[in-house]
Amino acid sequence: MKRATIGLAAALLLAACSPQVYPLYLEVRQPSSSGLNLNRKSMSIVYMDGYNNLDSLFERRTASAFARCLEEDYFDGEEVVGLYSVPSLDTVTVENMRSLVMDTEKDVVFLLSTQMDVPQDTTVAMSIPISARMYVYDSMGEDKVRSFKGSSVMDVARMQDLEAKADDMGRIISGRFLSGWKTESFSFYFFDDFSVDEWVEGIQFANDGAFAKSADVWMSLVQKGNNTKRACAAYNLAMVFYLMEDYEMSGKWLALAQKMEDLALAPGLKKRLEPYLEKTQ
């Protein structure tokens, strides 16, 4: 998640003994335009060896550029996307892709196939058509192979720019699989209690994206104050664990908060958690 800028001091208004609500605005990762949700999944890219050295060079370079784009988006640039090659396949099946998942030991496998229609006599051709097909299998999703295709052209006079064209192709292909982003609001409870300034501190940490430090603050408040304050601290813990994508722990703290008191914000967080907790049941 990405932090969106908001003035903390302006939002934390003077409050009475009742809990106040602070909205934290974040840019939240969404599924890619392909419909695949690749967040927190390991990935590998397998390219089919071409029928000649030119095809193989283009495919390897395209796959490498595609891998770099995925790493920048999902892994903060860390080189963790595996790159492999296999002989060309006439048909791609679920069984093929399951085998690649086992061989690469990754959650998601991309299988790339490209074709350059190079004419025998390049003196009569002005450009070379290039077609690409990407097969995707998500072992944590539906048991099926998704297929995507695209095409481009390369000027014959610029054959020396083959690697640059392959890089462009890899970046173009990646666009379909990169994250979308959406601004969402995540609410925290706080009390303007000058004897216990941890409420402001906990929200400040969350506002700065330091979610683990924020969790430490709420943890210290779960045992302090009256029942309402303890319940609000437990809810804040549930929210910050949600932001850290530890959905199981978030659900546990939310259940504790609801057991202590009927909080108005609790149903909204519970609804957010439902899709994630259903997968673990």
Buried (B, 14 or more C-beta within 10 A) or exposed (E): BEBBEBEBEEBBEEBEEEBBEBEBBBBBBEEBEBEBBBEEBBBBBBBBBBEEEEBBBBBBBBBBBBBBBBBEBBEEEEEBBBBBBBEEEEEBEEEBBBBBBEBBEBBBBBBBBBBBEBEEEEEEBEEBBBEBBBBBBBBEBEEEBBEBEBEBEBEBEEEEEBBEBBBBBBBBBBEBBBBEEEEBEBBBBBBBBEEBEBBBBBBBBBBEBBBEBBBBBBBBBBEEBEEBBBBBBBBBBBBBBBBBEBBEBBBBBBBBBBEBBEBEBBEBBBEBBEEBBEEEE
